[in-house]
Amino acid sequence: MSPKGGSNSSKSGGSSAFTPARIGVIVLAVLGLVFIFENTRHVKIRLLIPEVTVPLYLALLITAVIGAICGGYFVSRRRK
């Protein structure tokens, strides 16, 4: 058996699927989702002119998705 052809060749590259930063992001995402879905009462939200009544979890979830899209866009632009 060759030491280069073993099943450990992917681990020797130094890149792991679960880095401390990724684990931290996963933990924060889970805590964020728990927070979002624990808040279920209806709230009034004013969108410029109209006022709508929606469940708070939906408003928080939409805000989180918009934030994730904006954050992903700026991170991807920064890496180029």
C-alpha positions in Angstrom: 0.0 0.0 0.0 1.2 3.4 -0.9 1.1 6.2 1.7 -0.2 8.6 -0.9 -3.1 6.5 -2.1 -4.7 5.8 1.2 -8.1 7.0 2.5 -6.3 9.7 4.6 -5.1 11.6 1.5 -8.0 14.1 1.8 -7.2 14.8 5.5 -3.6 15.5 4.8 -4.5 18.6 2.7 -5.1 20.5 5.9 -8.7 21.4 5.1 -11.4 20.1 7.3 -15.1 20.2 6.7 -15.8 21.5 10.3 -13.5 24.4 11.1 -14.1 26.4 14.3 -15.5 29.2 12.2 -18.0 27.0 10.4 -19.1 25.4 13.7 -19.7 28.9 15.1 -21.8 29.9 12.1 -23.8 26.7 12.4 -24.4 27.3 16.1 -25.5 30.9 15.5 -27.8 29.9 12.6 -29.5 27.3 14.8 -29.9 29.8 17.7 -31.2 32.4 15.3 -33.8 29.9 13.9 -34.9 28.9 17.4 -35.3 32.6 18.3 -37.3 33.3 15.1 -39.7 30.4 15.5 -40.3 31.0 19.3 -41.7 34.4 18.4 -45.1 33.6 16.9 -47.4 36.5 17.8 -48.7 38.8 15.1 -47.3 42.3 14.8 -48.1 45.3 12.7 -45.3 46.3 10.3 -45.3 49.4 8.2 -43.8 49.0 4.8 -43.3 52.6 3.6 -47.0 53.4 3.3 -49.1 50.2 3.9 -49.4 48.7 7.3 -49.5 44.9 7.3 -50.1 42.4 10.1 -47.8 39.3 10.0 -46.5 36.7 12.4 -43.3 38.0 14.0 -41.4 34.9 13.0 -42.1 35.6 9.3 -40.9 39.1 9.6 -37.7 38.0 11.4 -37.1 35.2 8.9 -37.5 37.5 5.9 -35.1 40.0 7.5 -32.6 37.2 8.2 -32.8 35.9 4.6 -32.3 39.5 3.2 -29.3 39.9 5.6 -27.8 36.6 4.5 -28.2 37.5 0.8 -26.6 40.9 1.3 -23.8 39.4 3.4 -23.1 36.7 0.9 -23.0 39.2 -1.9 -20.5 41.4 -0.2 -18.3 38.5 0.9 -18.3 37.1 -2.7 -17.4 40.6 -4.1 -14.6 41.0 -1.6 -12.9 37.7 -2.5 -12.6 38.6 -6.2 
